[in-house]
Amino acid sequence: MDGEAYTCPERTRGSYYSGPTRISLVNTQSGEIINTVRVTIRSVTESAGNRKEREDDRFDIPYLIKRDLYRVDALGRGREGKPKIIDLKDYNADGRALEFALFNAESCSDVAVQLIGYSTSKDQVVQYAFRSVTDRGDEKPWFWADNLFAHKPVSNGHWHYTMTFPGATCVFDYRYRSANEDFLTETSCGQ
């Protein structure tokens, strides 16, 4: 990658390891694993009127990348450096820096974000779910949000922003719900 321009997906990958990705909470006294979450990507394909969803638990974790979405403290040759993947911040506005974001750019206009953190009420590592305001309660939550932490919150735990994609302009509204430890989302798109 030295001196070469990144493609859009390389923004979140750089030079990377790829494979099944897990995040575990470990008791540092005993070495016992308390719990583990899988980093998964849900993909949807449609063909001949059939909609097929599948979860893939392979994820690309960068080990050398340009400073962009991941924190990189020291840059070396090619303006790349070692990213700090578990860069703890207070994303859910509870006053504690116990969460970190993973990024996945599939295109130039869309960067998916997954939030993982420590739940003090559950004493577990959790993936923060995203649920639509139109959910009736039986829909499966998703764990990747569109461009969420690329924008500043309008208030604690509330993000509201507009993005233009080829053929559409979308308005996103994300609100963190501490009682549920999830995000309630509303998205509207128009031409």
C-alpha positions as CSV (number, residue, x, y, z in Angstrom):
1,M,0.0,0.0,0.0
2,D,3.1,2.2,0.2
3,G,2.4,5.5,-1.7
4,E,-0.8,4.1,-3.3
5,A,-4.2,5.6,-3.0
6,Y,-6.7,3.6,-1.0
7,T,-9.8,2.3,-2.6
8,C,-13.0,3.1,-0.6
9,P,-13.1,-0.3,1.2
10,E,-9.4,0.0,2.1
11,R,-10.4,3.1,4.2
12,T,-11.4,0.6,6.9
13,R,-9.1,-2.3,6.0
14,G,-5.7,-1.0,5.0
15,S,-3.4,-4.1,5.4
16,Y,-5.6,-6.5,7.3
17,Y,-6.1,-9.9,8.9
18,S,-9.3,-11.7,7.8
19,G,-11.2,-14.5,9.5
20,P,-13.7,-15.3,12.2
21,T,-13.7,-12.4,14.7
22,R,-14.7,-12.7,18.4
23,I,-14.6,-10.2,21.3
24,S,-14.4,-11.8,24.7
25,L,-14.7,-10.4,28.2
26,V,-12.1,-12.1,30.5
27,N,-11.8,-12.2,34.2
28,T,-8.3,-10.9,34.7
29,Q,-7.9,-12.6,38.1
30,S,-8.9,-16.2,37.0
31,G,-8.3,-16.0,33.2
32,E,-11.9,-17.3,32.8
33,I,-13.9,-16.1,29.7
34,I,-17.1,-14.4,31.0
35,N,-18.7,-14.2,27.6
36,T,-17.9,-13.8,23.9
37,V,-19.7,-12.1,21.0
38,R,-19.2,-12.8,17.3
39,V,-18.6,-10.0,14.9
40,T,-20.9,-10.8,12.0
41,I,-21.9,-9.1,8.8
42,R,-25.5,-9.7,7.5
43,S,-25.7,-9.6,3.8
44,V,-28.9,-9.6,1.8
45,T,-29.2,-10.7,-1.8
46,E,-32.2,-10.6,-4.0
47,S,-32.7,-12.7,-7.1
48,A,-35.8,-13.5,-9.1
49,G,-38.0,-12.1,-6.4
50,N,-36.3,-14.2,-3.7
51,R,-34.7,-12.4,-0.7
52,K,-31.9,-14.3,1.0
53,E,-30.2,-13.2,4.2
54,R,-27.0,-14.7,5.5
55,E,-24.6,-13.9,8.3
56,D,-20.9,-14.1,7.7
57,D,-18.7,-14.2,10.7
58,R,-15.5,-13.2,8.8
59,F,-14.3,-9.7,9.4
60,D,-11.3,-7.7,8.2
61,I,-9.2,-6.3,11.1
62,P,-6.5,-3.8,10.0
63,Y,-3.0,-4.1,11.3
64,L,-1.6,-1.2,9.2
65,I,-3.8,1.7,8.0
66,K,-3.9,5.4,7.2
67,R,-5.3,7.7,9.9
68,D,-9.0,8.0,9.1
69,L,-11.8,6.2,11.0
70,Y,-9.5,4.1,13.3
71,R,-7.2,5.9,15.7
72,V,-3.6,5.7,14.5
73,D,-1.1,7.4,16.9
74,A,2.2,7.0,15.0
75,L,2.4,7.2,11.2
76,G,5.3,5.5,9.4
77,R,6.3,4.9,5.8
78,G,3.4,5.5,3.4
79,R,1.6,7.6,6.1
80,E,0.3,4.3,7.6
81,G,0.5,3.1,11.2
82,K,-0.8,0.5,13.7
83,P,-4.5,1.2,14.5
84,K,-5.9,1.1,17.9
85,I,-8.9,-1.2,17.3
86,I,-10.2,-1.2,20.9
87,D,-10.2,2.6,21.3
88,L,-12.6,2.9,24.2
89,K,-14.9,5.9,24.1
90,D,-18.3,6.9,25.6
91,Y,-20.5,6.4,22.6
92,N,-23.7,5.7,24.6
93,A,-23.5,8.8,26.7
94,D,-23.5,7.1,30.1
95,G,-20.4,8.9,31.3
96,R,-18.1,5.9,31.0
97,A,-15.7,5.1,28.1
98,L,-16.5,1.4,27.7
99,E,-17.4,1.1,24.0
100,F,-15.4,0.9,20.7
101,A,-16.5,1.0,17.1
102,L,-15.6,-1.3,14.2
103,F,-15.9,0.1,10.6
104,N,-16.6,-1.7,7.3
105,A,-16.7,0.3,4.1
106,E,-18.2,-1.6,1.2
107,S,-18.5,1.5,-1.0
108,C,-17.4,5.1,-1.2
109,S,-20.7,6.4,0.1
110,D,-21.4,4.1,2.9
111,V,-19.4,3.0,6.0
112,A,-21.1,0.5,8.3
113,V,-20.4,0.9,12.0
114,Q,-20.7,-1.7,14.7
115,L,-20.6,-0.7,18.4
116,I,-19.2,-3.2,21.0
117,G,-18.8,-2.4,24.7
118,Y,-19.1,-3.5,28.3
119,S,-22.5,-3.6,29.9
120,T,-22.2,-2.8,33.6
121,S,-25.8,-4.1,34.2
122,K,-25.1,-7.5,32.6
123,D,-21.4,-7.7,33.4
124,Q,-20.8,-8.8,29.8
125,V,-19.4,-7.6,26.6
126,V,-22.3,-6.7,24.2
127,Q,-23.0,-5.8,20.6
128,Y,-25.3,-2.8,20.6
129,A,-28.3,-3.6,18.4
130,F,-30.1,-1.2,16.1
131,R,-33.9,-1.5,15.8
132,S,-36.2,0.4,13.5
133,V,-39.0,2.5,14.9
134,T,-41.3,0.4,12.6
135,D,-40.3,-2.9,14.3
136,R,-43.2,-4.8,15.7
137,G,-40.9,-6.6,18.1
138,D,-40.5,-9.8,16.1
139,E,-37.8,-8.4,13.6
140,K,-34.2,-9.5,14.1
141,P,-32.1,-6.5,15.2
142,W,-29.1,-5.6,13.1
143,F,-25.6,-4.7,14.4
144,W,-24.3,-2.4,11.7
145,A,-25.4,1.2,11.3
146,D,-24.9,3.5,8.3
147,N,-22.2,6.1,8.8
148,L,-23.3,6.6,12.5
149,F,-20.1,7.7,14.2
150,A,-18.8,9.7,11.3
151,H,-21.2,12.4,12.4
152,K,-21.3,14.3,15.7
153,P,-24.3,13.7,18.0
154,V,-26.8,16.6,18.2
155,S,-27.2,15.8,21.9
156,N,-26.1,13.0,24.2
157,G,-27.0,9.7,22.6
158,H,-28.8,11.3,19.7
159,W,-27.5,11.5,16.1
160,H,-29.4,13.1,13.3
161,Y,-27.8,13.7,9.8
162,T,-28.5,13.7,6.1
163,M,-26.5,11.8,3.5
164,T,-26.7,11.9,-0.3
165,F,-26.2,8.6,-2.2
166,P,-26.5,7.9,-5.9
167,G,-30.2,8.4,-6.7
168,A,-31.3,9.2,-3.1
169,T,-30.9,11.6,-0.2
170,C,-31.5,9.9,3.2
171,V,-32.1,11.4,6.7
172,F,-30.9,9.2,9.6
173,D,-32.0,9.5,13.2
174,Y,-30.4,7.3,15.9
175,R,-31.3,7.5,19.6
176,Y,-29.6,5.4,22.2
177,R,-32.0,3.8,24.7
178,S,-30.1,3.0,27.9
179,A,-32.9,0.8,29.4
180,N,-32.7,-1.5,26.4
181,E,-29.0,-1.0,25.7
182,D,-29.8,-0.5,22.0
183,F,-30.4,2.2,19.4
184,L,-33.8,3.1,18.0
185,T,-33.4,4.2,14.4
186,E,-35.5,6.0,11.8
187,T,-34.4,6.5,8.2
188,S,-36.3,8.2,5.4
189,C,-35.0,8.5,1.8
190,G,-36.2,10.5,-1.1
191,Q,-35.1,11.4,-4.6
